Amino acid sequence: MNDGVLILDPHARLTFANAAALSLLGATAEEVLGAVLWDHPVIRDTGMADYCHGRVAATGAPAGFDTRWPGRSGWYHLRLDPFPDGMVIHVTDITERRTQKAERSAAERTVADQVMRMGELTSALAKALTVQDVIKAVADRMLPPFGATGLICQLIENEQLRMVGSVGYPEEFLKIVRTVPVSKMSALVEVLSSGSPIFLSTPQEYAEHHPDAVSYLYRSGKQAWAFLPLIASDQQIGYCVVSFSAPRHFSEKDRSLLIALSGLVAQALERARLYDAEHTRAQELQRGLLPRRLPVVPAVSAAARYLPAAEGGQVGGDWYDLVPLSGERVALVIGDVMGHGLSEAVTMGRLRTAVRTLADLELPPDELLAHLNDLVSDLGDDFYATCLYAVYDPTTNLCTFANAGHPPLAVVQPNGTNQFLDVSADPPLGAAIPPFGTHTVHVPDDSLLVLYTDGLIECSTDDIDDGMACLAEALTCAAVSPSAQPGPAMAASITTTLRDLDRLCDAIVSTLLPEQAEAPDDAALLIARVQSLPPDKVASWTLPDGPIAAGEARHRVTHQLSAWNLDALSMTTELLASELVGNVVRHAKGPMTLRLLHGRTLICEVSDSSLTTPRIRRAADTDEGGRGLQLVAALSQRWGTRFTATGKCIWTEQTLPKI
């Protein structure tokens, strides 16, 4: 018998041992027969005595256990069978059996691990939105179960291969893959032409089947390859290569699993490629809807930032703008269409266009928001937007604004202190019932007006008040540049200020959105530094009633333009002022005010208490009047009318002569 057999009497004395048992004991029959088996040193080390006295003696039933045999490698099974006159002990070598069982268990664990990882890969591919998300999912979930160390993926675009991802390859080799024509890589030609996978277990096998690769094969650092075609919707969209750092035999199970997974990867890549294309178009649309550059005007220098949301990769509805108005005034606007997607981005574009159109009509902030509210309400119940519209007047240092559900305007004083104008905001556009409230604040020179969307203050914390506190702290800590002095150096000062504002915007964004790539909502920030028009650049007079007002206006214009060294514009400005004043005398009522502004242009304004808007008309050949506004339009760069708190103002602008 191959098993060892030991027979004991009731006193545990050995009465029989076969040859296999004697070999295990390392003794002859004469040395051990008649001796108590538990006293033998080999038996003591097996723990057989304790097991016999404990379990077998207690139950009287056969029992057994596995153990190592002293002095021998491997495992042995000891079976103890009691009978009335003693006990029979069988010792069986189970090393091979245990090894096979361990191998089966290991194989089962490997399969279970592969199945688990493949499930994770399937789940990750289902969640992947972009092509890079798919490549990362494959690298993290597909390569480890197979022990793979490299991945190359190329997709067909416009009949050309474009590498969309790689893992585990040196840049030197990737450069070869990008630059060498596909026609000179026979392995790729075979995969792409046949649509069938290729498995190469060693570099020798690779070189034997594809000798053209010998010159660059060693640079890859790989020893085995699986070339897998990527087929989605019966169309070949590219290929991927899964590679290994050591030679590998690809079993049938490995091949089947890799082929099946390549199909999942192909479907995910095709879906992601379509998503990337749509997302790119949406981003281009959004960039086209936002201002490329903010206008540069003497009264306001501004900088802005827009950060798209990372969550879902969708475009948002945040927007901002700066609109020059008449009288050197400037409108600042920021808004947020609730939600994400193409429809929200388009709505944002419509609102921004509407704001520019309404701003050109010189509507006050509350009326402008009322018109925007009508526009959003007409879009349906699913559309809402917040908006803050402010107008800064450099002749009075007053900022007038209206707020429809938007975070409050922040004002930073020249000394760095700041305040949020937390007035009672009206409901968002689409939910509000006009009229909207109008608020006015005095803004000293070199102050900052800070407009922002909720994405900026809600990303770093869930509480909007905490986010506003963080913004206030960041604004306080930011350095405020010295006031730009008026004069010949104004252009250089504006350039310096813009650089300062750009740095300030970057500092605010990095403080409030340190993880910009993970921001759940899009965010917009608009910071404007304001400057008043110097007092010596503003001249205003109250004119008398009646026809004598025209002569008074011409006299005032001539004298003031001479003081400003603008005599070249004197004749034209006299004629413009005379026409505007004459129009008031004939069609409106006083009191009448004439004002000249020397800014980036020469502005001539005539104000009265009438709300009647003058309109240019075509005069017939026989008409004695009706040509005044035609003359105004011909002589000025642009002209228009705006309503004031006491009536209206007709204004003209002329380009300053080059010095």
Secondary structure, DSSP 8 states (H G I E B T S, - for coil): --SEEEEE-TT-BEEEE-HHHHHHHTS-HHHHTTSBGGGSHHHHHHTHHHHIIIIIHHH-S-EEEEEE-TTS-SEEEEEEEEETTEEEEEEEE-HHHHHHHHHHHHHHHHHHHHHHHHHHHHHHHHH--SHHHHHHHHHHHTHHHHT--EEEEEEEETTEEEEEEEES--HHHHHHHHHS-GGG-HHHHHHHHH---EEE-SHHHHHHH-GGGHHHHGGG--SEEEEEEEEETTEEEEEEEEEESS-----HHHHHHHHHHHHHHHHHHHHHHHHHHHHHHHHHHHHHHS-SS----SSEEEEEEEE---GGG--EEEEEEEEE-GGG-EEEEEEEEEEESHHHHHHHHHHHHHHHHHHHTT--HHHHHHHHHHHHHHT-TT--EEEEEEEEETTTTEEEEEEES----EEE-TTS-EEE-----B--BTT--S----EEEE--TT-EEEEE-HHHHHSS-S-HHHHHHHHHHHHHHS-------SSTTHHHHHHHHHHHHHHHHHHHHHHH-SSGGG-SS-EEEEEEEE----GGGEEEEEE-SSTHHHHHHHHHHHHHHHHTT-GGGHHHHHHHHHHHHHHHHHHS-S-EEEEEEESSEEEEEEEES-----------TT-SSS-HHHHHHHHSSEEEEEE-SSSEEEEEEEE----
